[in-house]
Amino acid sequence: MSRVRGNLAELDRQLASQKVCSRLEVEGGWYAIVGVPTTRSDEDLTLSLLNDSGVYVHPGHFYDFPRDGFLVVSLICTKSDFSTGLRSALMQFH
């Protein structure tokens, strides 16, 4: 639980330093949902993050979001991996 809370705090810290992505309210569990600009499909974005940066996220449609613009991130990975991966993912929107 400590790691999940720490990664959620890191997510909020990194999101506060930019203006294009935001986090939906966390209702429980070890995932967070990040709203992102819809410059392409969530699936294309997740594949680009995986292939270009080695960052693993889920597209929103895996969780029945009705439109693009959402990525689901795991808060359970190590703090350093989470921080580095999140930084790389957010760079896609600068």
FILUMSE-227967 format. One record per atom (N, C-alpha, C, O): residue number from 1; x, y negated, z; chain; residue in three letters. Coordinates in nm, 2 decimals. Atoms other than C-alpha are relative to their C-alpha. Example, Ala and Ser with C-alpha at 12.3 -4.5 7.8 and 13.67 -1.06 7.14 Angstrom:
2
+-----+--------+--------+--------+-------+-----+
!   n !   east !  north !     up ! chain ! res !
+-----+--------+--------+--------+-------+-----+
!   1 !   0.09 !   0.12 !   0.00 !     A ! ALA !
!   1 !   1.23 !   0.45 !   0.78 !     A ! ALA !
!   1 !   0.09 !  -0.12 !   0.00 !     A ! ALA !
!   1 !   0.19 !  -0.12 !   0.07 !     A ! ALA !
!   2 !  -0.09 !   0.11 !   0.00 !     A ! SER !
!   2 !   1.37 !   0.11 !   0.71 !     A ! SER !
!   2 !  -0.08 !  -0.11 !   0.08 !     A ! SER !
!   2 !  -0.03 !  -0.22 !   0.09 !     A ! SER !
+-----+--------+--------+--------+-------+-----+
This chain:
94
+-----+--------+--------+--------+-------+-----+
!   n !   east !  north !     up ! chain ! res !
+-----+--------+--------+--------+-------+-----+
!   1 !   0.08 !   0.12 !   0.00 !     A ! MET !
!   1 !   0.00 !   0.00 !   0.00 !     A ! MET !
!   1 !   0.09 !  -0.13 !   0.00 !     A ! MET !
!   1 !   0.05 !  -0.23 !  -0.06 !     A ! MET !
!   2 !  -0.09 !   0.11 !   0.00 !     A ! SER !
!   2 !   0.29 !  -0.23 !   0.07 !     A ! SER !
!   2 !   0.05 !  -0.04 !  -0.14 !     A ! SER !
!   2 !   0.06 !  -0.15 !  -0.17 !     A ! SER !
!   3 !  -0.05 !   0.02 !   0.14 !     A ! ARG !
!   3 !   0.43 !  -0.19 !  -0.28 !     A ! ARG !
!   3 !  -0.11 !  -0.06 !  -0.09 !     A ! ARG !
!   3 !  -0.08 !  -0.15 !  -0.16 !     A ! ARG !
!   4 !   0.11 !   0.05 !   0.07 !     A ! VAL !
!   4 !   0.09 !  -0.25 !  -0.43 !     A ! VAL !
!   4 !  -0.03 !  -0.15 !   0.03 !     A ! VAL !
!   4 !  -0.04 !  -0.23 !  -0.06 !     A ! VAL !
!   5 !   0.02 !   0.14 !  -0.04 !     A ! ARG !
!   5 !   0.04 !  -0.57 !  -0.23 !     A ! ARG !
!   5 !   0.12 !  -0.09 !  -0.05 !     A ! ARG !
!   5 !   0.09 !  -0.20 !  -0.10 !     A ! ARG !
!   6 !  -0.11 !   0.08 !   0.05 !     A ! GLY !
!   6 !   0.39 !  -0.69 !  -0.32 !     A ! GLY !
!   6 !   0.00 !  -0.02 !  -0.15 !     A ! GLY !
!   6 !   0.03 !  -0.13 !  -0.19 !     A ! GLY !
!   7 !   0.01 !   0.02 !   0.15 !     A ! ASN !
!   7 !   0.34 !  -0.63 !  -0.69 !     A ! ASN !
!   7 !  -0.11 !  -0.09 !  -0.04 !     A ! ASN !
!   7 !  -0.10 !  -0.16 !  -0.13 !     A ! ASN !
!   8 !   0.11 !   0.10 !   0.03 !     A ! LEU !
!   8 !   0.01 !  -0.81 !  -0.68 !     A ! LEU !
!   8 !   0.05 !  -0.14 !   0.03 !     A ! LEU !
!   8 !   0.01 !  -0.23 !  -0.05 !     A ! LEU !
!   9 !  -0.06 !   0.13 !  -0.03 !     A ! ALA !
!   9 !   0.19 !  -1.10 !  -0.52 !     A ! ALA !
!   9 !   0.09 !  -0.05 !  -0.11 !     A ! ALA !
!   9 !   0.09 !  -0.17 !  -0.14 !     A ! ALA !
!  10 !  -0.09 !   0.03 !   0.11 !     A ! GLU !
!  10 !   0.45 !  -1.09 !  -0.79 !     A ! GLU !
!  10 !  -0.07 !  -0.03 !  -0.12 !     A ! GLU !
!  10 !  -0.04 !  -0.13 !  -0.20 !     A ! GLU !
!  11 !   0.08 !   0.03 !   0.11 !     A ! LEU !
!  11 !   0.19 !  -1.08 !  -1.05 !     A ! LEU !
!  11 !  -0.06 !  -0.14 !   0.01 !     A ! LEU !
!  11 !  -0.05 !  -0.22 !  -0.09 !     A ! LEU !
!  12 !   0.06 !   0.13 !  -0.02 !     A ! ASP !
!  12 !   0.02 !  -1.39 !  -0.91 !     A ! ASP !
!  12 !   0.11 !  -0.11 !  -0.01 !     A ! ASP !
!  12 !   0.09 !  -0.22 !  -0.06 !     A ! ASP !
!  13 !  -0.11 !   0.09 !   0.01 !     A ! ARG !
!  13 !   0.36 !  -1.56 !  -0.88 !     A ! ARG !
!  13 !   0.04 !  -0.03 !  -0.14 !     A ! ARG !
!  13 !   0.06 !  -0.15 !  -0.18 !     A ! ARG !
!  14 !  -0.04 !   0.02 !   0.14 !     A ! GLN !
!  14 !   0.45 !  -1.50 !  -1.24 !     A ! GLN !
!  14 !  -0.11 !  -0.07 !  -0.08 !     A ! GLN !
!  14 !  -0.09 !  -0.15 !  -0.17 !     A ! GLN !
!  15 !   0.11 !   0.07 !   0.07 !     A ! LEU !
!  15 !   0.10 !  -1.60 !  -1.36 !     A ! LEU !
!  15 !  -0.01 !  -0.14 !   0.03 !     A ! LEU !
!  15 !  -0.05 !  -0.22 !  -0.06 !     A ! LEU !
!  16 !   0.01 !   0.14 !  -0.04 !     A ! ALA !
!  16 !   0.12 !  -1.92 !  -1.17 !     A ! ALA !
!  16 !   0.10 !  -0.09 !  -0.08 !     A ! ALA !
!  16 !   0.08 !  -0.21 !  -0.09 !     A ! ALA !
!  17 !  -0.10 !   0.08 !   0.07 !     A ! SER !
!  17 !   0.42 !  -2.03 !  -1.37 !     A ! SER !
!  17 !  -0.03 !  -0.02 !  -0.15 !     A ! SER !
!  17 !   0.05 !  -0.07 !  -0.23 !     A ! SER !
!  18 !   0.04 !   0.02 !   0.14 !     A ! GLN !
!  18 !   0.23 !  -2.02 !  -1.71 !     A ! GLN !
!  18 !  -0.15 !  -0.03 !   0.00 !     A ! GLN !
!  18 !  -0.21 !  -0.03 !   0.11 !     A ! GLN !
!  19 !   0.14 !   0.05 !   0.01 !     A ! LYS !
!  19 !  -0.11 !  -2.13 !  -1.83 !     A ! LYS !
!  19 !  -0.09 !   0.09 !  -0.09 !     A ! LYS !
!  19 !  -0.21 !   0.06 !  -0.11 !     A ! LYS !
!  20 !   0.08 !  -0.07 !   0.10 !     A ! VAL !
!  20 !  -0.23 !  -1.87 !  -2.09 !     A ! VAL !
!  20 !  -0.06 !   0.13 !   0.05 !     A ! VAL !
!  20 !  -0.15 !   0.18 !  -0.02 !     A ! VAL !
!  21 !   0.05 !  -0.13 !  -0.05 !     A ! CYS !
!  21 !  -0.28 !  -1.55 !  -1.89 !     A ! CYS !
!  21 !  -0.06 !  -0.02 !   0.14 !     A ! CYS !
!  21 !  -0.01 !  -0.11 !   0.21 !     A ! CYS !
!  22 !   0.06 !   0.01 !  -0.13 !     A ! SER !
!  22 !  -0.49 !  -1.50 !  -1.58 !     A ! SER !
!  22 !  -0.03 !   0.14 !   0.05 !     A ! SER !
!  22 !  -0.04 !   0.24 !  -0.03 !     A ! SER !
!  23 !   0.04 !  -0.13 !  -0.06 !     A ! ARG !
!  23 !  -0.58 !  -1.22 !  -1.34 !     A ! ARG !
!  23 !  -0.14 !   0.00 !   0.04 !     A ! ARG !
!  23 !  -0.19 !  -0.09 !   0.10 !     A ! ARG !
!  24 !   0.14 !  -0.02 !  -0.05 !     A ! LEU !
!  24 !  -0.93 !  -1.09 !  -1.27 !     A ! LEU !
!  24 !   0.01 !   0.04 !   0.14 !     A ! LEU !
!  24 !   0.11 !   0.09 !   0.19 !     A ! LEU !
!  25 !   0.00 !  -0.04 !  -0.15 !     A ! GLU !
!  25 !  -1.03 !  -1.03 !  -0.91 !     A ! GLU !
!  25 !   0.02 !   0.15 !   0.01 !     A ! GLU !
!  25 !  -0.04 !   0.23 !  -0.06 !     A ! GLU !
!  26 !  -0.02 !  -0.14 !  -0.03 !     A ! VAL !
!  26 !  -0.90 !  -0.71 !  -0.77 !     A ! VAL !
!  26 !  -0.10 !   0.05 !   0.09 !     A ! VAL !
!  26 !  -0.12 !  -0.01 !   0.20 !     A ! VAL !
!  27 !   0.11 !  -0.06 !  -0.08 !     A ! GLU !
!  27 !  -1.17 !  -0.49 !  -0.63 !     A ! GLU !
!  27 !   0.05 !   0.12 !   0.08 !     A ! GLU !
!  27 !  -0.03 !   0.17 !   0.16 !     A ! GLU !
!  28 !  -0.05 !  -0.11 !  -0.07 !     A ! GLY !
!  28 !  -0.95 !  -0.21 !  -0.50 !     A ! GLY !
!  28 !   0.09 !   0.08 !  -0.10 !     A ! GLY !
!  28 !   0.10 !   0.05 !  -0.22 !     A ! GLY !
!  29 !  -0.09 !  -0.09 !   0.08 !     A ! GLY !
!  29 !  -0.71 !   0.06 !  -0.63 !     A ! GLY !
!  29 !   0.13 !  -0.06 !  -0.02 !     A ! GLY !
!  29 !   0.18 !  -0.15 !   0.05 !     A ! GLY !
!  30 !  -0.13 !   0.04 !   0.02 !     A ! TRP !
!  30 !  -0.37 !   0.01 !  -0.77 !     A ! TRP !
!  30 !   0.03 !  -0.05 !  -0.14 !     A ! TRP !
!  30 !   0.14 !  -0.04 !  -0.20 !     A ! TRP !
!  31 !  -0.01 !   0.06 !   0.13 !     A ! TYR !
!  31 !  -0.44 !  -0.16 !  -1.10 !     A ! TYR !
!  31 !  -0.04 !  -0.15 !   0.01 !     A ! TYR !
!  31 !  -0.12 !  -0.19 !   0.10 !     A ! TYR !
!  32 !   0.05 !   0.14 !   0.01 !     A ! ALA !
!  32 !  -0.48 !  -0.53 !  -1.19 !     A ! ALA !
!  32 !  -0.03 !  -0.02 !  -0.15 !     A ! ALA !
!  32 !   0.03 !   0.04 !  -0.24 !     A ! ALA !
!  33 !   0.04 !   0.04 !   0.13 !     A ! ILE !
!  33 !  -0.65 !  -0.67 !  -1.50 !     A ! ILE !
!  33 !   0.04 !  -0.14 !  -0.03 !     A ! ILE !
!  33 !   0.01 !  -0.23 !   0.04 !     A ! ILE !
!  34 !  -0.05 !   0.13 !   0.04 !     A ! VAL !
!  34 !  -0.48 !  -0.95 !  -1.68 !     A ! VAL !
!  34 !  -0.07 !  -0.04 !  -0.13 !     A ! VAL !
!  34 !  -0.07 !   0.03 !  -0.23 !     A ! VAL !
!  35 !   0.06 !   0.06 !   0.12 !     A ! GLY !
!  35 !  -0.67 !  -1.17 !  -1.93 !     A ! GLY !
!  35 !   0.11 !  -0.06 !  -0.08 !     A ! GLY !
!  35 !   0.19 !  -0.14 !  -0.03 !     A ! GLY !
!  36 !  -0.10 !   0.05 !   0.09 !     A ! VAL !
!  36 !  -0.45 !  -1.25 !  -2.23 !     A ! VAL !
!  36 !  -0.07 !  -0.07 !  -0.12 !     A ! VAL !
!  36 !  -0.18 !  -0.04 !  -0.15 !     A ! VAL !
!  37 !   0.06 !   0.05 !   0.12 !     A ! PRO !
!  37 !  -0.50 !  -1.46 !  -2.54 !     A ! PRO !
!  37 !  -0.02 !   0.11 !  -0.10 !     A ! PRO !
!  37 !   0.05 !   0.21 !  -0.11 !     A ! PRO !
!  38 !   0.03 !  -0.11 !   0.10 !     A ! THR !
!  38 !  -0.66 !  -1.26 !  -2.82 !     A ! THR !
!  38 !   0.06 !  -0.04 !  -0.14 !     A ! THR !
!  38 !  -0.01 !  -0.08 !  -0.23 !     A ! THR !
!  39 !  -0.07 !   0.03 !   0.13 !     A ! THR !
!  39 !  -0.40 !  -1.32 !  -3.09 !     A ! THR !
!  39 !   0.00 !   0.13 !  -0.09 !     A ! THR !
!  39 !   0.03 !   0.12 !  -0.21 !     A ! THR !
!  40 !   0.01 !  -0.13 !   0.07 !     A ! ARG !
!  40 !  -0.43 !  -0.95 !  -3.19 !     A ! ARG !
!  40 !  -0.08 !   0.10 !   0.09 !     A ! ARG !
!  40 !  -0.11 !   0.06 !   0.20 !     A ! ARG !
!  41 !   0.08 !  -0.10 !  -0.08 !     A ! SER !
!  41 !  -0.61 !  -0.64 !  -3.07 !     A ! SER !
!  41 !   0.09 !   0.04 !   0.12 !     A ! SER !
!  41 !   0.21 !   0.04 !   0.12 !     A ! SER !
!  42 !  -0.07 !  -0.05 !  -0.12 !     A ! ASP !
!  42 !  -0.52 !  -0.51 !  -2.72 !     A ! ASP !
!  42 !   0.08 !   0.12 !  -0.04 !     A ! ASP !
!  42 !   0.19 !   0.13 !   0.02 !     A ! ASP !
!  43 !  -0.07 !  -0.12 !   0.04 !     A ! GLU !
!  43 !  -0.41 !  -0.19 !  -2.88 !     A ! GLU !
!  43 !   0.13 !  -0.04 !  -0.07 !     A ! GLU !
!  43 !   0.24 !   0.01 !  -0.04 !     A ! GLU !
!  44 !  -0.13 !   0.05 !   0.06 !     A ! ASP !
!  44 !  -0.16 !  -0.37 !  -3.11 !     A ! ASP !
!  44 !   0.09 !  -0.06 !   0.10 !     A ! ASP !
!  44 !   0.21 !  -0.04 !   0.09 !     A ! ASP !
!  45 !  -0.08 !   0.06 !  -0.10 !     A ! LEU !
!  45 !  -0.04 !  -0.57 !  -2.82 !     A ! LEU !
!  45 !   0.07 !   0.10 !   0.09 !     A ! LEU !
!  45 !   0.19 !   0.09 !   0.12 !     A ! LEU !
!  46 !  -0.06 !  -0.10 !  -0.08 !     A ! THR !
!  46 !   0.02 !  -0.27 !  -2.60 !     A ! THR !
!  46 !   0.10 !   0.08 !  -0.07 !     A ! THR !
!  46 !   0.21 !   0.11 !  -0.01 !     A ! THR !
!  47 !  -0.10 !  -0.07 !   0.08 !     A ! LEU !
!  47 !   0.20 !  -0.09 !  -2.88 !     A ! LEU !
!  47 !   0.13 !  -0.09 !  -0.02 !     A ! LEU !
!  47 !   0.24 !  -0.04 !  -0.02 !     A ! LEU !
!  48 !  -0.11 !   0.10 !   0.02 !     A ! SER !
!  48 !   0.42 !  -0.40 !  -2.94 !     A ! SER !
!  48 !   0.08 !   0.00 !   0.13 !     A ! SER !
!  48 !   0.20 !   0.00 !   0.13 !     A ! SER !
!  49 !  -0.07 !   0.00 !  -0.12 !     A ! LEU !
!  49 !   0.50 !  -0.42 !  -2.57 !     A ! LEU !
!  49 !   0.08 !   0.13 !   0.03 !     A ! LEU !
!  49 !   0.19 !   0.12 !   0.08 !     A ! LEU !
!  50 !  -0.07 !  -0.13 !  -0.01 !     A ! LEU !
!  50 !   0.59 !  -0.05 !  -2.56 !     A ! LEU !
!  50 !   0.12 !   0.01 !  -0.09 !     A ! LEU !
!  50 !   0.23 !   0.04 !  -0.04 !     A ! LEU !
!  51 !  -0.11 !  -0.02 !   0.09 !     A ! ASN !
!  51 !   0.80 !  -0.05 !  -2.87 !     A ! ASN !
!  51 !   0.11 !  -0.11 !   0.00 !     A ! ASN !
!  51 !   0.22 !  -0.07 !  -0.01 !     A ! ASN !
!  52 !  -0.10 !   0.11 !   0.00 !     A ! ASP !
!  52 !   0.97 !  -0.39 !  -2.84 !     A ! ASP !
!  52 !   0.06 !  -0.02 !   0.14 !     A ! ASP !
!  52 !   0.18 !  -0.07 !   0.14 !     A ! ASP !
!  53 !  -0.05 !   0.04 !  -0.13 !     A ! SER !
!  53 !   1.01 !  -0.42 !  -2.46 !     A ! SER !
!  53 !   0.01 !   0.12 !   0.09 !     A ! SER !
!  53 !   0.06 !   0.11 !   0.20 !     A ! SER !
!  54 !   0.00 !  -0.12 !  -0.09 !     A ! GLY !
!  54 !   0.96 !  -0.07 !  -2.32 !     A ! GLY !
!  54 !  -0.10 !  -0.02 !   0.12 !     A ! GLY !
!  54 !  -0.08 !   0.04 !   0.23 !     A ! GLY !
!  55 !   0.09 !   0.03 !  -0.11 !     A ! VAL !
!  55 !   0.67 !  -0.21 !  -2.11 !     A ! VAL !
!  55 !  -0.13 !   0.08 !  -0.03 !     A ! VAL !
!  55 !  -0.19 !   0.08 !  -0.14 !     A ! VAL !
!  56 !   0.12 !  -0.08 !   0.01 !     A ! TYR !
!  56 !   0.38 !   0.03 !  -2.05 !     A ! TYR !
!  56 !  -0.12 !  -0.07 !   0.07 !     A ! TYR !
!  56 !  -0.12 !  -0.09 !   0.19 !     A ! TYR !
!  57 !   0.13 !   0.05 !  -0.05 !     A ! VAL !
!  57 !   0.03 !  -0.12 !  -2.00 !     A ! VAL !
!  57 !  -0.11 !   0.07 !  -0.08 !     A ! VAL !
!  57 !  -0.09 !   0.13 !  -0.18 !     A ! VAL !
!  58 !   0.12 !  -0.05 !   0.07 !     A ! HIS !
!  58 !  -0.32 !  -0.01 !  -2.09 !     A ! HIS !
!  58 !  -0.08 !  -0.11 !  -0.07 !     A ! HIS !
!  58 !  -0.09 !  -0.21 !  -0.01 !     A ! HIS !
!  59 !   0.09 !   0.10 !   0.06 !     A ! PRO !
!  59 !  -0.54 !  -0.19 !  -2.34 !     A ! PRO !
!  59 !  -0.13 !   0.01 !   0.07 !     A ! PRO !
!  59 !  -0.18 !   0.11 !   0.13 !     A ! PRO !
!  60 !   0.13 !   0.01 !  -0.07 !     A ! GLY !
!  60 !  -0.87 !  -0.31 !  -2.19 !     A ! GLY !
!  60 !  -0.10 !   0.10 !  -0.05 !     A ! GLY !
!  60 !  -0.19 !   0.14 !   0.03 !     A ! GLY !
!  61 !   0.11 !  -0.09 !   0.04 !     A ! HIS !
!  61 !  -1.08 !  -0.08 !  -2.41 !     A ! HIS !
!  61 !   0.01 !   0.14 !   0.06 !     A ! HIS !
!  61 !  -0.09 !   0.21 !   0.06 !     A ! HIS !
!  62 !  -0.01 !  -0.13 !  -0.08 !     A ! PHE !
!  62 !  -0.94 !   0.22 !  -2.21 !     A ! PHE !
!  62 !  -0.10 !   0.00 !   0.12 !     A ! PHE !
!  62 !  -0.14 !   0.10 !   0.16 !     A ! PHE !
!  63 !   0.09 !   0.02 !  -0.12 !     A ! TYR !
!  63 !  -1.16 !   0.08 !  -1.93 !     A ! TYR !
!  63 !  -0.13 !  -0.07 !  -0.04 !     A ! TYR !
!  63 !  -0.20 !  -0.13 !   0.04 !     A ! TYR !
!  64 !   0.13 !   0.04 !   0.06 !     A ! ASP !
!  64 !  -1.46 !  -0.01 !  -2.15 !     A ! ASP !
!  64 !  -0.02 !  -0.15 !   0.00 !     A ! ASP !
!  64 !  -0.14 !  -0.20 !   0.01 !     A ! ASP !
!  65 !   0.02 !   0.14 !   0.02 !     A ! PHE !
!  65 !  -1.40 !  -0.38 !  -2.18 !     A ! PHE !
!  65 !  -0.05 !  -0.02 !  -0.14 !     A ! PHE !
!  65 !   0.00 !   0.04 !  -0.24 !     A ! PHE !
!  66 !   0.06 !   0.01 !   0.13 !     A ! PRO !
!  66 !  -1.62 !  -0.49 !  -2.47 !     A ! PRO !
!  66 !   0.07 !  -0.08 !  -0.11 !     A ! PRO !
!  66 !   0.03 !  -0.08 !  -0.22 !     A ! PRO !
!  67 !  -0.08 !   0.09 !   0.10 !     A ! ARG !
!  67 !  -1.37 !  -0.72 !  -2.64 !     A ! ARG !
!  67 !   0.15 !   0.01 !   0.04 !     A ! ARG !
!  67 !   0.19 !   0.05 !   0.15 !     A ! ARG !
!  68 !  -0.14 !   0.01 !  -0.03 !     A ! ASP !
!  68 !  -1.00 !  -0.77 !  -2.67 !     A ! ASP !
!  68 !   0.03 !  -0.12 !   0.09 !     A ! ASP !
!  68 !  -0.06 !  -0.20 !   0.12 !     A ! ASP !
!  69 !  -0.04 !   0.11 !  -0.09 !     A ! GLY !
!  69 !  -0.81 !  -1.00 !  -2.44 !     A ! GLY !
!  69 !   0.03 !   0.05 !   0.15 !     A ! GLY !
!  69 !   0.04 !  -0.03 !   0.24 !     A ! GLY !
!  70 !  -0.02 !  -0.05 !  -0.13 !     A ! PHE !
!  70 !  -0.75 !  -0.77 !  -2.14 !     A ! PHE !
!  70 !   0.11 !   0.11 !   0.00 !     A ! PHE !
!  70 !   0.10 !   0.20 !  -0.09 !     A ! PHE !
!  71 !  -0.10 !  -0.10 !  -0.02 !     A ! LEU !
!  71 !  -0.45 !  -0.56 !  -2.03 !     A ! LEU !
!  71 !  -0.01 !   0.05 !   0.14 !     A ! LEU !
!  71 !  -0.04 !  -0.03 !   0.23 !     A ! LEU !
!  72 !   0.01 !  -0.06 !  -0.14 !     A ! VAL !
!  72 !  -0.45 !  -0.32 !  -1.73 !     A ! VAL !
!  72 !   0.14 !   0.04 !   0.04 !     A ! VAL !
!  72 !   0.21 !   0.11 !  -0.04 !     A ! VAL !
!  73 !  -0.13 !  -0.02 !  -0.05 !     A ! VAL !
!  73 !  -0.13 !  -0.31 !  -1.53 !     A ! VAL !
!  73 !   0.00 !   0.08 !   0.13 !     A ! VAL !
!  73 !  -0.09 !   0.06 !   0.21 !     A ! VAL !
!  74 !  -0.01 !  -0.08 !  -0.12 !     A ! SER !
!  74 !  -0.03 !  -0.06 !  -1.27 !     A ! SER !
!  74 !   0.08 !  -0.08 !   0.11 !     A ! SER !
!  74 !   0.19 !  -0.13 !   0.08 !     A ! SER !
!  75 !  -0.07 !   0.07 !  -0.11 !     A ! LEU !
!  75 !   0.07 !  -0.21 !  -0.93 !     A ! LEU !
!  75 !   0.08 !   0.10 !   0.08 !     A ! LEU !
!  75 !   0.14 !   0.06 !   0.19 !     A ! LEU !
!  76 !  -0.06 !  -0.10 !  -0.08 !     A ! ILE !
!  76 !   0.22 !   0.12 !  -0.81 !     A ! ILE !
!  76 !   0.15 !   0.02 !  -0.03 !     A ! ILE !
!  76 !   0.22 !   0.09 !   0.04 !     A ! ILE !
!  77 !  -0.14 !  -0.02 !   0.04 !     A ! CYS !
!  77 !   0.56 !   0.11 !  -0.99 !     A ! CYS !
!  77 !   0.09 !  -0.08 !   0.09 !     A ! CYS !
!  77 !   0.05 !  -0.16 !   0.17 !     A ! CYS !
!  78 !  -0.10 !   0.07 !  -0.09 !     A ! THR !
!  78 !   0.88 !  -0.01 !  -0.82 !     A ! THR !
!  78 !  -0.01 !  -0.15 !  -0.03 !     A ! THR !
!  78 !  -0.04 !  -0.20 !  -0.13 !     A ! THR !
!  79 !   0.01 !   0.15 !   0.01 !     A ! LYS !
!  79 !   0.90 !  -0.38 !  -0.75 !     A ! LYS !
!  79 !   0.09 !  -0.05 !  -0.11 !     A ! LYS !
!  79 !   0.04 !  -0.14 !  -0.19 !     A ! LYS !
!  80 !  -0.09 !   0.06 !   0.10 !     A ! SER !
!  80 !   1.20 !  -0.44 !  -0.98 !     A ! SER !
!  80 !  -0.05 !   0.04 !  -0.14 !     A ! SER !
!  80 !  -0.05 !  -0.05 !  -0.23 !     A ! SER !
!  81 !   0.06 !  -0.03 !   0.13 !     A ! ASP !
!  81 !   1.04 !  -0.25 !  -1.27 !     A ! ASP !
!  81 !  -0.12 !  -0.08 !  -0.03 !     A ! ASP !
!  81 !  -0.14 !  -0.13 !  -0.15 !     A ! ASP !
!  82 !   0.12 !   0.08 !   0.02 !     A ! PHE !
!  82 !   0.71 !  -0.43 !  -1.22 !     A ! PHE !
!  82 !   0.04 !  -0.14 !  -0.04 !     A ! PHE !
!  82 !  -0.02 !  -0.20 !  -0.14 !     A ! PHE !
!  83 !  -0.04 !   0.14 !   0.03 !     A ! SER !
!  83 !   0.88 !  -0.77 !  -1.21 !     A ! SER !
!  83 !   0.06 !  -0.02 !  -0.14 !     A ! SER !
!  83 !   0.02 !  -0.11 !  -0.21 !     A ! SER !
!  84 !  -0.07 !   0.01 !   0.13 !     A ! THR !
!  84 !   1.10 !  -0.71 !  -1.51 !     A ! THR !
!  84 !  -0.10 !   0.02 !  -0.12 !     A ! THR !
!  84 !  -0.10 !  -0.05 !  -0.22 !     A ! THR !
!  85 !   0.09 !  -0.03 !   0.11 !     A ! GLY !
!  85 !   0.82 !  -0.55 !  -1.72 !     A ! GLY !
!  85 !  -0.10 !  -0.12 !  -0.02 !     A ! GLY !
!  85 !  -0.14 !  -0.15 !  -0.13 !     A ! GLY !
!  86 !   0.10 !   0.11 !   0.01 !     A ! LEU !
!  86 !   0.57 !  -0.83 !  -1.63 !     A ! LEU !
!  86 !   0.07 !  -0.12 !  -0.07 !     A ! LEU !
!  86 !   0.00 !  -0.19 !  -0.15 !     A ! LEU !
!  87 !  -0.07 !   0.12 !   0.07 !     A ! ARG !
!  87 !   0.83 !  -1.10 !  -1.73 !     A ! ARG !
!  87 !   0.01 !   0.02 !  -0.15 !     A ! ARG !
!  87 !  -0.02 !  -0.07 !  -0.23 !     A ! ARG !
!  88 !  -0.01 !  -0.03 !   0.14 !     A ! SER !
!  88 !   0.88 !  -0.93 !  -2.06 !     A ! SER !
!  88 !  -0.13 !  -0.01 !  -0.07 !     A ! SER !
!  88 !  -0.15 !  -0.06 !  -0.18 !     A ! SER !
!  89 !   0.13 !   0.00 !   0.06 !     A ! ALA !
!  89 !   0.51 !  -0.89 !  -2.12 !     A ! ALA !
!  89 !  -0.05 !  -0.15 !  -0.02 !     A ! ALA !
!  89 !  -0.11 !  -0.18 !  -0.12 !     A ! ALA !
!  90 !   0.05 !   0.14 !   0.00 !     A ! LEU !
!  90 !   0.43 !  -1.26 !  -2.04 !     A ! LEU !
!  90 !   0.08 !  -0.08 !  -0.11 !     A ! LEU !
!  90 !   0.03 !  -0.18 !  -0.16 !     A ! LEU !
!  91 !  -0.08 !   0.06 !   0.10 !     A ! MET !
!  91 !   0.71 !  -1.36 !  -2.28 !     A ! MET !
!  91 !  -0.07 !   0.01 !  -0.14 !     A ! MET !
!  91 !  -0.04 !  -0.08 !  -0.23 !     A ! MET !
!  92 !   0.07 !  -0.01 !   0.12 !     A ! GLN !
!  92 !   0.49 !  -1.24 !  -2.56 !     A ! GLN !
!  92 !  -0.10 !  -0.12 !  -0.03 !     A ! GLN !
!  92 !  -0.14 !  -0.14 !  -0.15 !     A ! GLN !
!  93 !   0.10 !   0.11 !   0.01 !     A ! PHE !
!  93 !   0.26 !  -1.54 !  -2.50 !     A ! PHE !
!  93 !   0.07 !  -0.14 !   0.00 !     A ! PHE !
!  93 !   0.00 !  -0.24 !   0.01 !     A ! PHE !
!  94 !  -0.07 !   0.13 !   0.01 !     A ! HIS !
!  94 !   0.53 !  -1.82 !  -2.51 !     A ! HIS !
!  94 !   0.04 !  -0.04 !  -0.14 !     A ! HIS !
!  94 !   0.10 !  -0.14 !  -0.16 !     A ! HIS !
+-----+--------+--------+--------+-------+-----+
